[in-house]
Amino acid sequence: MKISLSGLRGALRITWMLVVTSFVVVYAVRNWPKIAELTPQIGVVTALGIVAVTMAGKFVVSEQLRLSAELLGTRLSVGRAYRIYTSSDLAKYVPGGVWNAVARVKLLRDEGASSPSSGKAFALDKLWQITGAFFSGILLCRAVLHERLLGGIIDDSSAIRVVSIIIVVALWLATTAVLNRVLAPTQQPSRALRRAIVDQSVIALLLGLGLWLPLRALGAGDVLLVVGAFALGRAAGYAAVFAPAGVGVREAVALWILSSAGTTEVVLIALAANRLFTVAADLLSYGLALMTTSKPSSARGQYP
């Protein structure tokens, strides 16, 4: 009996979700007294803060979508780009792993983009997300990563710090420039490169604050390290196609980086709060887009 690639991917995603759910349930049962003690410390103000910074970060992501579409010949208003992004972003929660891409490509086609251009715009935006999260995370977590991976081999001297930072920045710039050239050649390569890097840095900061806020409420967490850890977790989550919305993968990577920033219970509760209120931010962002932007004309297609 032949098993299709899509069927195998679906089975892997279901298996992964069962593993993650089982871990969460078992861990919660075993550590419930500590969880019950710490959770109330994340109050309403912190919850609203998580939602606010996450929504702000997602707005900047929608601006990157607008840039990628523009580079490939489709001009979008700020409002339309925001609506396309928030609509398609919800599809990441749908089982199957492809609906986010399908929705984004369809909505860009509704705006007049060709199928190849829509696909390239989605790919460019997604690759910006992965590389931006990865390299910004490496920069902010450099000291911890050096200690964990190279601490017993190479001393973290001033020269090593400077050289490693230069190398990471150079790789980030070079990788982004290559992606831009391959997927969206433009007569303004420096503008495209600058916007991609700046936007990704802002996105990393805003979304990372969504984890730092609950950690701060629980009395732990250096802001730059937390932002970097969350960025690395996002990069891993984006790349893990078997994990819907990166669930489990994002948290595991961030937990590994932040294991020295607080107890496991503290970090896990903060990660759980971030995940919960990120879902709320996704829903509120889509609702805001519906209220503030109109549907395109029938000649240009219909939003779902």
ABEGO torsion letter per residue (X at the ends): XBBBAAAAAAAAAAAAAAAAAAAAAAAAAAAAAAAAAAAAABBAAAAAAAAAAAAAAAAAAAAAAAAAAAAAGBBBBAAAAAAAAAAAAAAAABBGGAAAAAAAAAAAAAAGBBAAAAAAAAAAAAAAAAAAAAAAAAAAAAAAAAAAAAAAABBBBAAAAAAAAAAAAAAAAAAAAAAAAAABBBABAAAAAAAAAAAAAAAAAAAAAAAAAAAAAAGBEBAAAAAAAAAAAAAAAAABAABBGGBGAAAAAAAAAAAAAEBAAAAAAAAAAAAAAAAAAAAAAAAAAAAABBBBBAAAEBBX
